[in-house]
Amino acid sequence: MRYGLGSLVLAGAMAATAVPGVAAAQSSPLVVEVRGGASMALAHFRTGTRVGEGARSGPSLAVTFIFSGEGRRSTYVGFSQERFACAAAGCPAGRPFIATGFDAGFRVSLCTRCSVSPWLRLGGLTTRVESPGVPGSPTGVSRLAFGGEAGFGVYLGAWRSVALDPGLRFAAVNTRLPGGSLLRMRYAVLDLGLVLAF
C-alpha cells in the first residue's frame, strides 16, 4: 500500500491548523496526531538471511486518535504504515517491505499540566505485510498478524498554538508469508507528531 494523495492532504491540513497549547491538548477529550518519521528493523529482521529478513530503515507515517480519560491515563487507537528498504538475500531485492496496520492501547502522561510532559504507552497492534517478490512468496502479502508495542515520548509546547510530540516506540509481531515462511518483525519507530486537539 503506497502513501496516497489523501494522506498527504490530511497531513498538510493538520499542519496548517491552529492547535491549543500542550496542556489544553492533553486535557481535551479527543486529540489527533499526525506522525512522521523513520522505521528501523531490529534483531534478525535486520541481520538475518532467512526469507523475509535483511530489512533496512525506511519512512513511517501514522495517524493516532487519543481519548483522554480521568487523571493521567488516555486510550489511543491509530493507523500506521512502516516501510523497510531491502536488498539482502532474504528480501525482494530493490523492493520494500510495507507493513500496514492498526494499533490500540493506553498512554500515561507523567505531567498533565506541564509545557514539557513525558508519556509512556503500551498496546497491541495488527499488521499485514506486503513484500512482492520475496523468495517463496510470489504474491508477497502476509496473513493478518497480531503483536505488541511499547513506547515513550514527550509533549512539547512549541508555542501557544502548536504542540509537538516526538516519540520512540518498539514493536514485535510474527506473521506468515503466503509461502509458509514465518516473518519475525522486530522494529523501532522514531517519529514526530503534530498535535490537533478538539
DRENDREN-824641 format. One record per residue: x, y, z of N, C-alpha, C in turn; residue in one letter. Coordinates in steps of 0.1 Angstrom, whole numbers, plus 2048, in hexadecimal, padded with zeros to 3 digits. Example, Ala and Ser with C-alpha at 12.3 -4.5 7.8 and 13.67 -1.06 7.14 Angstrom:
# residues 2
+-----+-----+-----+------+------+------+-----+-----+-----+------+
| n_u | n_v | n_w | ca_u | ca_v | ca_w | c_u | c_v | c_w | resn |
+-----+-----+-----+------+------+------+-----+-----+-----+------+
| 884 | 7C7 | 84E |  87B |  7D3 |  84E | 884 | 7DF | 84E |    A |
| 880 | 7EA | 847 |  889 |  7F5 |  847 | 881 | 800 | 84F |    S |
+-----+-----+-----+------+------+------+-----+-----+-----+------+
//
This chain:
# residues 198
+-----+-----+-----+------+------+------+-----+-----+-----+------+
| n_u | n_v | n_w | ca_u | ca_v | ca_w | c_u | c_v | c_w | resn |
+-----+-----+-----+------+------+------+-----+-----+-----+------+
| 809 | 7F4 | 800 |  800 |  800 |  800 | 809 | 80C | 800 |    M |
| 807 | 815 | 7F7 |  80F |  821 |  7F5 | 808 | 82D | 7FC |    R |
| 810 | 837 | 800 |  80A |  843 |  806 | 802 | 84A | 7FB |    Y |
| 7F5 | 84C | 7FE |  7EC |  852 |  7F4 | 7EC | 861 | 7F6 |    G |
| 7E6 | 867 | 7EC |  7E5 |  876 |  7EC | 7DD | 87A | 7F8 |    L |
| 7D2 | 872 | 7FB |  7CA |  876 |  807 | 7D2 | 877 | 814 |    G |
| 7DC | 86E | 816 |  7E4 |  86F |  822 | 7ED | 87B | 822 |    S |
| 7F2 | 87F | 816 |  7FA |  88B |  816 | 7F2 | 898 | 818 |    L |
| 7E6 | 898 | 813 |  7DD |  8A3 |  815 | 7D9 | 8A5 | 823 |    V |
| 7D6 | 899 | 82A |  7D2 |  899 |  838 | 7DE | 89E | 840 |    L |
| 7EA | 89A | 83E |  7F5 |  89F |  845 | 7F7 | 8AE | 844 |    A |
| 7F6 | 8B2 | 837 |  7F8 |  8C1 |  835 | 7ED | 8C9 | 83B |    G |
| 7E1 | 8C4 | 83B |  7D6 |  8CC |  842 | 7D8 | 8CD | 850 |    A |
| 7DC | 8C2 | 857 |  7DE |  8C2 |  865 | 7EA | 8CB | 869 |    M |
| 7F4 | 8CC | 860 |  800 |  8D4 |  862 | 7FC | 8E3 | 862 |    A |
| 7F2 | 8E6 | 85A |  7EE |  8F4 |  859 | 7E3 | 8F8 | 862 |    A |
| 7DE | 8EF | 86A |  7D3 |  8F2 |  874 | 7D9 | 8F7 | 881 |    T |
| 7D3 | 901 | 887 |  7D7 |  906 |  894 | 7D4 | 8FC | 89E |    A |
| 7DD | 8F9 | 8A8 |  7DB |  8EF |  8B2 | 7DD | 8F6 | 8C0 |    V |
| 7D5 | 8F2 | 8CA |  7D6 |  8F7 |  8D7 | 7E4 | 8F3 | 8DD |    P |
| 7E7 | 8FA | 8E8 |  7F4 |  8F7 |  8EE | 7F5 | 8E8 | 8F4 |    G |
| 800 | 8E4 | 8F8 |  802 |  8D6 |  8FC | 7F9 | 8D2 | 907 |    V |
| 7F7 | 8DB | 911 |  7EF |  8D7 |  91C | 7E0 | 8D5 | 918 |    A |
| 7DB | 8DE | 90F |  7CE |  8DD |  90A | 7CC | 8D0 | 901 |    A |
| 7D7 | 8CD | 8FA |  7D6 |  8C1 |  8F1 | 7D5 | 8B5 | 8FA |    A |
| 7DC | 8B4 | 905 |  7DB |  8A8 |  90D | 7CE | 8A6 | 914 |    Q |
| 7C7 | 8B2 | 917 |  7BB |  8B1 |  91F | 7AF | 8B0 | 916 |    S |
| 7B0 | 8B2 | 908 |  7A5 |  8B1 |  8FF | 7A0 | 8A3 | 8FE |    S |
| 793 | 8A1 | 8FC |  78D |  894 |  8FB | 792 | 88C | 8EF |    P |
| 796 | 893 | 8E4 |  79B |  88C |  8D9 | 7A7 | 894 | 8D3 |    L |
| 7B2 | 88C | 8D1 |  7BE |  892 |  8CB | 7C2 | 889 | 8BF |    V |
| 7C5 | 890 | 8B4 |  7C9 |  889 |  8A8 | 7D8 | 88D | 8A6 |    V |
| 7E0 | 883 | 8A3 |  7EE |  885 |  8A0 | 7F1 | 87F | 892 |    E |
| 7F8 | 887 | 88A |  7FE |  883 |  87D | 80C | 881 | 880 |    V |
| 812 | 875 | 87E |  81F |  872 |  881 | 827 | 86D | 875 |    R |
| 833 | 872 | 874 |  83C |  86E |  869 | 84A | 86C | 86E |    G |
| 851 | 862 | 869 |  85F |  860 |  86D | 865 | 854 | 866 |    G |
| 86D | 84C | 86D |  875 |  842 |  867 | 872 | 835 | 86F |    A |
| 871 | 82A | 868 |  870 |  81C |  86D | 87D | 815 | 86C |    S |
| 881 | 80E | 876 |  88F |  808 |  876 | 88D | 7F9 | 87A |    M |
| 891 | 7F0 | 871 |  891 |  7E2 |  874 | 89B | 7DE | 87F |    A |
| 897 | 7D5 | 888 |  8A0 |  7D1 |  893 | 8A2 | 7C2 | 892 |    L |
| 8AC | 7BD | 89A |  8AE |  7AF |  89C | 8B0 | 7A7 | 88F |    A |
| 8AA | 79B | 88E |  8AB |  793 |  882 | 8A3 | 799 | 876 |    H |
| 89A | 7A1 | 879 |  892 |  7A7 |  86E | 89C | 7B0 | 866 |    F |
| 8A6 | 7B5 | 86C |  8B0 |  7BD |  865 | 8BD | 7B5 | 861 |    R |
| 8C1 | 7AC | 869 |  8CE |  7A5 |  866 | 8CD | 797 | 861 |    T |
| 8C1 | 791 | 861 |  8BF |  783 |  85D | 8C0 | 782 | 84D |    G |
| 8C1 | 775 | 849 |  8C1 |  772 |  83B | 8B6 | 769 | 837 |    T |
| 8AD | 765 | 840 |  8A1 |  75D |  83C | 897 | 765 | 834 |    R |
| 88D | 75E | 82F |  883 |  765 |  828 | 87D | 770 | 830 |    V |
| 87C | 77C | 82A |  877 |  788 |  831 | 880 | 790 | 839 |    G |
| 88C | 78B | 83B |  896 |  792 |  844 | 8A0 | 79A | 83B |    E |
| 8A6 | 7A3 | 842 |  8B0 |  7AC |  83B | 8AA | 7BA | 838 |    G |
| 8A0 | 7BE | 840 |  89A |  7CB |  83D | 8A2 | 7D7 | 843 |    A |
| 8A0 | 7E2 | 83D |  8A7 |  7EE |  841 | 89D | 7F9 | 844 |    R |
| 8A2 | 805 | 848 |  89A |  810 |  84C | 892 | 816 | 841 |    S |
| 886 | 81B | 844 |  87E |  822 |  83A | 874 | 82C | 841 |    G |
| 86C | 832 | 839 |  863 |  83C |  83F | 857 | 836 | 846 |    P |
| 851 | 83E | 84F |  845 |  83A |  857 | 83B | 845 | 857 |    S |
| 82E | 841 | 856 |  824 |  84B |  857 | 819 | 845 | 85F |    L |
| 813 | 84E | 868 |  808 |  849 |  871 | 7FF | 854 | 874 |    A |
| 7F2 | 850 | 877 |  7E8 |  859 |  87C | 7E3 | 853 | 889 |    V |
| 7E3 | 85A | 894 |  7DF |  854 |  8A1 | 7D4 | 85D | 8A7 |    T |
| 7CA | 856 | 8AC |  7BF |  85D |  8B3 | 7C0 | 85A | 8C2 |    F |
| 7C0 | 864 | 8CB |  7C2 |  862 |  8D9 | 7B6 | 867 | 8E0 |    I |
| 7B0 | 85E | 8E9 |  7A4 |  862 |  8F0 | 7A8 | 863 | 8FF |    F |
| 7A7 | 86F | 904 |  7AB |  872 |  912 | 7A2 | 86C | 91C |    S |
| 7A7 | 866 | 926 |  7A0 |  860 |  931 | 7A1 | 868 | 93D |    G |
| 79E | 862 | 948 |  7A0 |  869 |  955 | 7AF | 869 | 959 |    E |
| 7B3 | 873 | 95F |  7C1 |  874 |  963 | 7CB | 874 | 958 |    G |
| 7D5 | 86C | 959 |  7E0 |  86C |  94F | 7DF | 862 | 944 |    R |
| 7D6 | 859 | 945 |  7D5 |  84E |  93B | 7CC | 852 | 930 |    R |
| 7D0 | 84F | 924 |  7C8 |  850 |  918 | 7C8 | 843 | 910 |    S |
| 7BE | 842 | 907 |  7BD |  837 |  8FE | 7C0 | 83C | 8F0 |    T |
| 7C8 | 834 | 8E8 |  7CB |  838 |  8DB | 7C8 | 82D | 8D1 |    Y |
| 7C5 | 831 | 8C5 |  7C3 |  827 |  8BA | 7C8 | 82E | 8AD |    V |
| 7CE | 827 | 8A4 |  7D4 |  82E |  899 | 7D7 | 825 | 88D |    G |
| 7DB | 82B | 883 |  7DF |  824 |  876 | 7ED | 828 | 873 |    F |
| 7F5 | 81E | 86E |  803 |  821 |  86B | 807 | 819 | 85F |    S |
| 811 | 81E | 859 |  818 |  817 |  84E | 827 | 819 | 84F |    Q |
| 82E | 80E | 850 |  83C |  80E |  851 | 842 | 807 | 844 |    E |
| 84C | 80D | 83F |  853 |  808 |  833 | 862 | 805 | 837 |    R |
| 866 | 7FA | 832 |  874 |  7F5 |  835 | 87B | 7F2 | 827 |    F |
| 886 | 7F9 | 825 |  88E |  7F7 |  819 | 894 | 7E9 | 81A |    A |
| 897 | 7E3 | 80E |  89B |  7D5 |  80F | 8A4 | 7D2 | 803 |    C |
| 8B0 | 7CC | 805 |  8B9 |  7C8 |  7FB | 8C1 | 7BC | 7FE |    A |
| 8BD | 7B5 | 809 |  8C4 |  7A9 |  80D | 8BE | 79C | 807 |    A |
| 8C5 | 791 | 809 |  8C1 |  784 |  803 | 8B3 | 780 | 806 |    A |
| 8AE | 783 | 812 |  8A1 |  77E |  816 | 895 | 787 | 812 |    G |
| 899 | 793 | 80B |  88F |  79D |  808 | 88D | 79E | 7F9 |    C |
| 882 | 7A4 | 7F5 |  880 |  7A7 |  7E6 | 889 | 7B2 | 7E2 |    P |
| 895 | 7AF | 7DC |  89F |  7B9 |  7D9 | 899 | 7C5 | 7D2 |    A |
| 89D | 7D1 | 7D7 |  898 |  7DD |  7D1 | 88A | 7E1 | 7D4 |    G |
| 883 | 7D9 | 7DC |  875 |  7DC |  7DF | 873 | 7DD | 7EE |    R |
| 86A | 7E5 | 7F3 |  869 |  7E7 |  802 | 85F | 7DD | 808 |    P |
| 861 | 7DB | 815 |  856 |  7D5 |  81D | 84D | 7E0 | 820 |    F |
| 840 | 7DE | 820 |  836 |  7E8 |  824 | 82D | 7E2 | 82E |    I |
| 82E | 7E6 | 83B |  826 |  7E1 |  846 | 81B | 7EB | 849 |    A |
| 80E | 7E7 | 847 |  803 |  7F0 |  849 | 7FA | 7EA | 854 |    T |
| 7F5 | 7F2 | 85D |  7EC |  7EC |  867 | 7E7 | 7F7 | 871 |    G |
| 7E0 | 7F2 | 87B |  7DA |  7FA |  886 | 7E1 | 7F7 | 893 |    F |
| 7E0 | 800 | 89C |  7E5 |  7FE |  8AA | 7DB | 805 | 8B4 |    D |
| 7DB | 7FF | 8C0 |  7D3 |  805 |  8CA | 7D9 | 801 | 8D8 |    A |
| 7D6 | 80A | 8E2 |  7DB |  807 |  8EF | 7D9 | 813 | 8F8 |    G |
| 7E2 | 814 | 902 |  7E1 |  81E |  90C | 7EE | 827 | 90C |    F |
| 7EB | 834 | 90F |  7F7 |  83D |  911 | 7F5 | 844 | 91E |    R |
| 800 | 846 | 925 |  801 |  84C |  932 | 80A | 859 | 931 |    V |
| 804 | 864 | 934 |  80C |  871 |  935 | 812 | 872 | 943 |    S |
| 81E | 875 | 944 |  825 |  877 |  951 | 822 | 884 | 957 |    L |
| 81E | 88E | 94F |  81B |  89B |  954 | 811 | 8A1 | 94A |    C |
| 804 | 8A2 | 94F |  7F9 |  8A6 |  946 | 7F8 | 8B5 | 944 |    T |
| 7FE | 8BD | 94C |  7FD |  8CC |  94B | 80A | 8D3 | 949 |    R |
| 814 | 8CC | 943 |  821 |  8D1 |  941 | 823 | 8D5 | 932 |    C |
| 82C | 8DF | 930 |  82F |  8E2 |  922 | 838 | 8D7 | 91B |    S |
| 83F | 8D0 | 924 |  847 |  8C4 |  91F | 842 | 8B8 | 927 |    V |
| 83B | 8AF | 920 |  835 |  8A4 |  928 | 839 | 896 | 922 |    S |
| 841 | 88E | 929 |  844 |  881 |  924 | 838 | 878 | 925 |    P |
| 838 | 86D | 91C |  82D |  864 |  91C | 832 | 856 | 919 |    W |
| 82B | 84C | 91D |  82E |  83E |  91A | 821 | 838 | 913 |    L |
| 823 | 82E | 90A |  818 |  827 |  904 | 81B | 818 | 903 |    R |
| 810 | 810 | 904 |  811 |  802 |  903 | 804 | 7FD | 8FC |    L |
| 805 | 7F4 | 8F2 |  7FA |  7F0 |  8EB | 7FC | 7E4 | 8E2 |    G |
| 7F2 | 7E1 | 8D9 |  7F3 |  7D6 |  8D0 | 7F2 | 7DC | 8C2 |    G |
| 7F5 | 7D4 | 8B8 |  7F4 |  7D8 |  8AA | 7F1 | 7CD | 8A1 |    L |
| 7EB | 7D0 | 895 |  7E9 |  7C7 |  88B | 7F2 | 7CB | 87F |    T |
| 7F7 | 7C2 | 877 |  7FF |  7C5 |  86C | 7FD | 7BB | 860 |    T |
| 7FD | 7C1 | 854 |  7FD |  7B9 |  848 | 809 | 7BE | 840 |    R |
| 811 | 7B5 | 83B |  81E |  7B9 |  834 | 81D | 7B6 | 826 |    V |
| 820 | 7C0 | 81E |  821 |  7BE |  80F | 830 | 7BE | 80B |    E |
| 834 | 7B3 | 804 |  842 |  7B2 |  800 | 842 | 7AB | 7F3 |    S |
| 83E | 7B1 | 7E8 |  83D |  7AA |  7DB | 84B | 7A5 | 7D7 |    P |
| 84D | 799 | 7D3 |  859 |  794 |  7CE | 862 | 78D | 7D9 |    G |
| 85D | 78D | 7E5 |  865 |  786 |  7F0 | 866 | 777 | 7EC |    V |
| 872 | 771 | 7EE |  874 |  763 |  7EB | 869 | 75A | 7F2 |    P |
| 863 | 751 | 7EB |  859 |  748 |  7F0 | 84B | 74E | 7F2 |    G |
| 849 | 75A | 7EE |  83C |  761 |  7EF | 839 | 76A | 7E3 |    S |
| 835 | 764 | 7D8 |  833 |  76B |  7CC | 829 | 777 | 7CE |    P |
| 81E | 776 | 7D5 |  815 |  781 |  7D7 | 81A | 78B | 7E1 |    T |
| 822 | 787 | 7EA |  828 |  790 |  7F4 | 820 | 796 | 7FE |    G |
| 814 | 792 | 800 |  80B |  798 |  80B | 809 | 78E | 816 |    V |
| 80D | 792 | 822 |  80D |  789 |  82D | 7FE | 788 | 833 |    S |
| 7FD | 77E | 83C |  7F1 |  77D |  844 | 7F0 | 789 | 84E |    R |
| 7E4 | 78C | 852 |  7E2 |  796 |  85D | 7E8 | 790 | 869 |    L |
| 7F0 | 798 | 870 |  7F7 |  794 |  87C | 7F5 | 79D | 887 |    A |
| 7F7 | 798 | 893 |  7F4 |  7A0 |  89F | 801 | 7A0 | 8A8 |    F |
| 804 | 7AC | 8AD |  811 |  7AD |  8B6 | 80F | 7B8 | 8C0 |    G |
| 81A | 7BC | 8C6 |  81A |  7C6 |  8D0 | 823 | 7D1 | 8CE |    G |
| 821 | 7DC | 8D5 |  82A |  7E8 |  8D4 | 82B | 7EF | 8E1 |    E |
| 836 | 7F6 | 8E3 |  838 |  7FF |  8EE | 840 | 80B | 8EA |    A |
| 83E | 816 | 8F0 |  845 |  822 |  8EC | 845 | 82D | 8F6 |    G |
| 84D | 837 | 8F3 |  84D |  843 |  8FC | 850 | 84F | 8F4 |    F |
| 84D | 85B | 8F9 |  84F |  867 |  8F2 | 84D | 873 | 8FB |    G |
| 84B | 87F | 8F5 |  849 |  88B |  8FD | 841 | 895 | 8F5 |    V |
| 836 | 89B | 8FC |  82F |  8A6 |  8F6 | 838 | 8B2 | 8F8 |    Y |
| 839 | 8BA | 8ED |  841 |  8C7 |  8EE | 838 | 8D2 | 8EA |    L |
| 836 | 8DC | 8F3 |  82E |  8E8 |  8F0 | 837 | 8F2 | 8E8 |    G |
| 838 | 8F0 | 8DA |  841 |  8F8 |  8D2 | 83D | 907 | 8D3 |    A |
| 831 | 90A | 8D1 |  82C |  917 |  8D3 | 81D | 916 | 8D6 |    W |
| 816 | 921 | 8D8 |  808 |  921 |  8DD | 7FF | 918 | 8D4 |    R |
| 800 | 919 | 8C7 |  7F7 |  912 |  8BF | 7FB | 905 | 8BA |    S |
| 807 | 900 | 8BE |  80C |  8F3 |  8B8 | 812 | 8EA | 8C3 |    V |
| 80F | 8DE | 8C3 |  815 |  8D4 |  8CB | 81C | 8C9 | 8C3 |    A |
| 828 | 8C6 | 8C6 |  82F |  8BC |  8BF | 831 | 8B0 | 8C8 |    L |
| 833 | 8A4 | 8C2 |  833 |  898 |  8CA | 83D | 88E | 8C4 |    D |
| 84A | 88F | 8C7 |  854 |  885 |  8C2 | 852 | 879 | 8CB |    P |
| 855 | 86D | 8C5 |  854 |  861 |  8CC | 85C | 856 | 8C6 |    G |
| 85E | 84B | 8CD |  865 |  83F |  8C9 | 85C | 833 | 8CD |    L |
| 859 | 82A | 8C4 |  852 |  81E |  8C8 | 858 | 812 | 8C2 |    R |
| 856 | 807 | 8C9 |  85C |  7FA |  8C5 | 850 | 7F0 | 8C3 |    F |
| 851 | 7E8 | 8B8 |  847 |  7DF |  8B5 | 84C | 7D1 | 8B2 |    A |
| 844 | 7C7 | 8B5 |  848 |  7B9 |  8B3 | 83B | 7B2 | 8AD |    A |
| 83C | 7AC | 8A2 |  831 |  7A4 |  89C | 836 | 79A | 893 |    V |
| 830 | 78E | 893 |  834 |  783 |  88A | 828 | 781 | 880 |    N |
| 82C | 77F | 873 |  821 |  77D |  869 | 826 | 773 | 85F |    T |
| 81D | 76C | 859 |  821 |  762 |  84F | 81F | 767 | 841 |    R |
| 829 | 765 | 839 |  828 |  769 |  82B | 821 | 75E | 823 |    L |
| 81B | 761 | 817 |  813 |  756 |  810 | 81B | 749 | 80E |    P |
| 828 | 74A | 80D |  830 |  73E |  80A | 832 | 735 | 817 |    G |
| 82D | 73A | 822 |  82E |  733 |  82F | 839 | 737 | 838 |    G |
| 842 | 740 | 834 |  84D |  744 |  83C | 848 | 74E | 847 |    S |
| 84D | 74C | 853 |  84A |  755 |  85E | 853 | 761 | 85E |    L |
| 84D | 76D | 85D |  854 |  77A |  85D | 853 | 77F | 86B |    L |
| 85F | 780 | 872 |  85F |  785 |  87F | 864 | 794 | 87F |    R |
| 85A | 79D | 880 |  85D |  7AB |  87F | 860 | 7B1 | 88D |    M |
| 86C | 7B7 | 88E |  86F |  7BE |  89A | 875 | 7CC | 895 |    R |
| 86E | 7D6 | 899 |  873 |  7E3 |  894 | 86F | 7EF | 89D |    Y |
| 876 | 7FA | 89B |  874 |  806 |  8A3 | 86F | 811 | 899 |    A |
| 867 | 81A | 89E |  863 |  826 |  896 | 866 | 832 | 89E |    V |
| 86E | 83B | 898 |  872 |  848 |  89E | 86A | 852 | 895 |    L |
| 861 | 85A | 89C |  859 |  863 |  894 | 855 | 870 | 89B |    D |
| 84F | 879 | 894 |  84B |  885 |  89A | 83C | 887 | 897 |    L |
| 834 | 88A | 8A1 |  826 |  88D |  89F | 822 | 89B | 8A0 |    G |
| 819 | 89F | 898 |  812 |  8AC |  898 | 805 | 8AB | 89E |    L |
| 802 | 8B2 | 8AA |  7F6 |  8AF |  8B2 | 7EB | 8B9 | 8AE |    V |
| 7DF | 8B3 | 8AC |  7D3 |  8BB |  8AA | 7C8 | 8B7 | 8B4 |    L |
| 7C4 | 8C1 | 8BC |  7BB |  8BE |  8C7 | 7AD | 8C3 | 8C3 |    A |
| 7A2 | 8BB | 8C8 |  794 |  8BF |  8C5 | 78D | 8C2 | 8D2 |    F |
+-----+-----+-----+------+------+------+-----+-----+-----+------+
//
